[in-house]
Amino acid sequence: MTSSNVFPGSSSAVDLASLRPVEGPPTIDGPNPMPLDWADRVPRMRELYDKATSSHYNPMTELPWDSLRPGDFTPDERIALAYWFSVDGSFENSGVPTFAEAMIASREGHYGDDVSRVLLTIARDEAHHDDICKRAAQTLVPGFPFNWQPTNDLGKMAVANLRWISFINSRYWTGYKKAFQKRRFSAITTAFIMGEAAASLIFRRSGELSEHPLFGEAFRLIGRDEARHFAFCNHLGAKEFSSFTDEEKETMTKNIRASFIYVSLILDTPRLPFWDAPDGFAQAHLALEDLASRAGLGLPDLDERQELWQKAALRTKDITDPAGIVFPAMPEVGISGQETPLTEEDFVVMSF
């Protein structure tokens, strides 16, 4: 045996001792989303990724779908339940590209392998939640909402509301993408913290109240996922908030308020200025939601939801107050703070 080596597919031996390193490449110009960089940069984020990986589930096979029988509900109850799952699905569906975009930005900015991986799991979670919503709605009302023809006013109200929800959501996507060109990554992604805190509490409570095995288990899994999403914002905020500029802190105050307004559609009652839809939208939404809850969905009533929002706000304040981020007034849930009027532009970066 000799010290020479033969490259695969070559009959010529190469003397490794005669080789020298090639010259280095040019400097990479611009963001590079494909770095060979496995470094972790946020404390406990790798632990969160490991937890997300170990608790992975398949929503299509690990939920009791055989218990969801359309014949167990009246036609109006089926419409109301399909409506609620479609509303929630519009949020979950939005979360897939939102967190995927953030994941790409984290790789371009080299925020750490741990951060990028957790964002990937969050996008996956949102896709799972959307799958649950889609299958529930389609099982109860095949083709719902836009490939189905309503035959009564309740169905027409449901479809009209969902068209408005889709339209309002779509207006903010371009601004969200552009925000990554203007603001640092952490100042955008930590803005999700308020919505995630509330979602984890309210969905978990819904799982406890639900009278249906599928709804209860779905809420349990979604609530568990949302708690991890809140932890992501918490860990990132603990590292980054203290370095925020005064302008970033002021924007964060607006983001917290905007987060509450945005998520109010699914976790509270639709609030302006975000849910700016025609007269009758909010009334139809609340009526459909109430009917779905009475059909076994298990949502907490509005009073209890506001109590949970207050708990979520106080949990968020415990993180933002030490960093000098002023908390906005949220009189709707009994939280005092800075009066924070919002314009349409303030919803570009929020809990999408």
N, C-alpha and C positions, 0 to 999 in steps of 0.2 A: 504494500500500500504506500502511495506517495502522498505528500502534503498538498499536491495540486488538486483542484476541483474541476468538475465538468458541468457546465451549465446544461440544464435540461434541453434536449433537442440539438445539442451541439456535440461534435466529436472532438472538439479542441479543448484541451486542458487549460485552465487559467491559474496562474500563480497569484494567490491572494496577496502575497507580500509585495507584489509589484503595483498594486492598485492604490489610488489616492482618491480622497473625497472630491466629488464634483463641486464646481462653484455654486454658491447659494443663488436662489431665484430672486427675481425683482421683488421689491416691497409690494405687498398686496394693497391695491388702491380701492378703498371703499369697504363697506361692510362685508364680512365673510361669514356666511351662515354654516360653513363646513369646516370649522376649526378642528384640528387634532388636539383637543383640549379636554381632559377628563377631570380638571380641577373642580373641587367643591368650594363655594364661596359664601354660602349663607349657613350659619349654624343650624343644625337639626333638619335641614332640608333633605339630606340624603335619607335620614330616618323616615321622613314623611313619604319619600318615594318608595322605600321598602315596604312601608305600611300599605300604600296604595296598591303595590304589586301583589302583596300577600292576600289582600281582600278583594281581588278582582273576581268578577262574576259575569255570567252570561245571562242577560235579562230575558232572552228568548227561551231558555231551557230551565232556569232556576227559580222561576216564579210559578205559582199555581194557576196557570192560564185556564185549565179545565174548569176552574171554579167560576169563571166569568161567562155566565150564560145569559144571552140577551133576553130570553124569555122570562127571566126573573124580574125584569123591570118593565114598567109601562113605556109606551112609545115616547112620551114626553120626558120621562126619566132617562131614557137612552140618549135623547138629544142633549139633555142637560149635562150628563156625564161625558159624552163625546165632546161637548163644548169645553168643559173644564179641562179635559186632557189636551185638547187642541190649544187652549190658551197657555197652559203650562208648557206644552210642546214648543210653542213659539219662542219661549224663553230658553228652553233647553237647546233647541235647534240653533238659536242665535249664539249660544255659548260655544258651539263647536268651532266656527270660524274665528270667534273672538279670542278664544284661548289658543287656537292654532296660530293666529297672527302674532299673539304675544310670545308664543314659543319660538317662532322664527326670529322675532326681534331679540329675544334673549340669546339666541345663538349668534346672531349678527353682532351683538354687543358684547359677547363673551361674558355673560353674567354668571356663568358656572354650569357645569354639566348637571349638577343637582337641580338647579332651577329649571333648566330646559326639560329635564326628564319629568319633573313634577307637573309642569304645564302640559306636557304630553298626556299624562294620566288624567288631568282635569278635562282636556278636550275629549278624551275617551269616555270619561264619566258622563259628560254632557250628551255624547252620542248615545250612550246607554239609556239615559233618562228620556231622550227623544224617542228611542225605540219603544220604550214602555208606553209613552203617551200615544204614539202612532198605533201600536197594536191594540191598546185599550179602545181608542176611538173607532178604529176600523172594525173591531169585533162587534162593538155595540151598534154602530151605524156604518155599514160598508160604504166606502166612497166619501165619507165625511172628511172635511167640510166642503171642498170645492168640486168634487166629482159626484155629488149627491144632490138630488132635487128636493128641496123642502116642500112639504104639502100643507103646512100650517104656519101661523104667525110666529110661533116659538122657534121653529126651524129657520124661518127667514131672518128673525132677529139674531140668531146664533151665527148664521153665515155672514150677515152684514157686519156684525161686530168683529168677526175674525178677519174680514177683509180690511177693516180699519186698523186692526192690530198689526197686520202684516205691513200695511202701508207706513204706519208711524214708525215701526222698527226700522224699516228700510232707509229712512231718511238720514240715519246717523252713521251708517257704515263707512261712507267715504271720509267723514270727519275723524272717525276712530282710527282708520288706517293712517291718515295724515298726521295724527297726533304723535306717532312714533318718530316722525321726522323733526318735531319741534320740542318734544319734552323727553326727559330721560325715562327709561324703561320702568323704574320702580315708582316714579310719580304717576304712572298710568295704571299699572297693575295693582297697586295697593288700594286704588280707588274702589275695588270690588269688595272691600272688607265689610262694609255695612250690610250689603245685600246678602253676603254669604253667612254672616252671623245670624241674621233673621231667618234665612231659609233653613239653616240647620235646626233651629229651635222649632219653627212652625211645622216643618215637614215631619220632624220626629214626633211632635204632639199629634199631628194628623194620623200618624201610624198607630198611636195609642187609642185614638178615638174611633178609628174606622171599624165598621161592622162587617166588612167584607174581607176575606182572606187575601185576595189579590191586592186590593187597595192598601191594606195594612202593611203587607210585606214590601210593596213598592215604595211606600212612604218611608219605611224603616231603612231601606237601602239608600234611597235618595238622601234622606237626612244624614246618614252616616257619611256619604260622599261629600255633602255640603260642609260638614264639620271639618273634613280634611281641607277643603278649599279655603275655609276661614283660617285654618292653621297656616296655609301657604302665605296668605296676606299678613298674618300675625308675625311669622318668622321673618319675612322680607321687610316688613315695617320696623321690626325691632332692630334690624341692621341699618336701615336706610333713613328712617324718619328724622333722626337727629341731624342728618346732613342736608335736609331740605332747606332750600332758600326761603325767604319770606314770601316770595311770589308762589312757590310750590306749596307752601303751607296754606296760603289763602285759597289756592285752587283746590287743595284737599278738603278744606271746609265746605266748599261748594259741591265737591264730588260726593261727600257724605250725605248732604241734603238731596242731591240729585239721585243718589242711589235709592233713598227711601221713596222718592216720588216715582221713579221708574218701576220698582218692584211692587209698588202699591197695587197694581192691577191684579197680581196673583196672591199677594200676601196681606192685602189690606183692602182699601176701596179705591177705585181709579181716581187719581188726583191730577190737577193741572199744575204746571203748564205742559207736562209731557203728554198726558192722555187727552189731547185736545181733539175731541171727536164730536159729531153732531149731538144735539139734544136727544136723549133717550138711550144713548150708548151705555152710560153708567147704570141706569135703572135696569136695562135689559141684562147687563152683566151680573148685577147683584141678584136679580131674580133667578137667572139660570144657575148661578153658583149655589144659591140657597136650595133650589130643587135638587141639585146634584148631591149636596151634603145630606139632605133628608133621605136621599135614595141609598145612603150607606157610604158615601165617600169619606166622611169623618173629619171635615174641616172644623177647626175651632171657630166659635162665633167671633164676630168682629171685636167684641170687648176683650175676649181672651187673646186674640191676635195682637191687639194694641198693647196688652200687658207683655206679650212676648217681644214685640218690637222695642218696648222700653228696656227690657232685659238685654236685648241685642245692642241697643244704643249704649247702655252703661258698660257693657263688655267692650265695645269699641272705644269708648272714652278712656277706659283703663289703659289702652294702648296709645292713643293719640295725645292725651293730656300731658304725659311726661315729656313728649317731644315738642311741646309748645304749639301744637296744632289746635286751633280754636274750634270747639264743637258747635255745630249750628243748632239753632233753636228748632225743636221738633214738638211744637205744642200739641200736635195731633196725638202724641203718645206720652205727654206729660214731661218732656225733657226741655229744660231751659238752656239757653245758649245765645249765640250771636244770630241776630236776624239776618237771613241770607236769601235775598231775592234772587231768582234765577231767570235767565233768558234761555232761548232755544239753544244758543251756542254752548251753554254750560252742560248740555247733555251729550256733548261729543265724547267725553271721556267719563265714564261712570260705570256702574255695575250693569254691564250689558247682558 
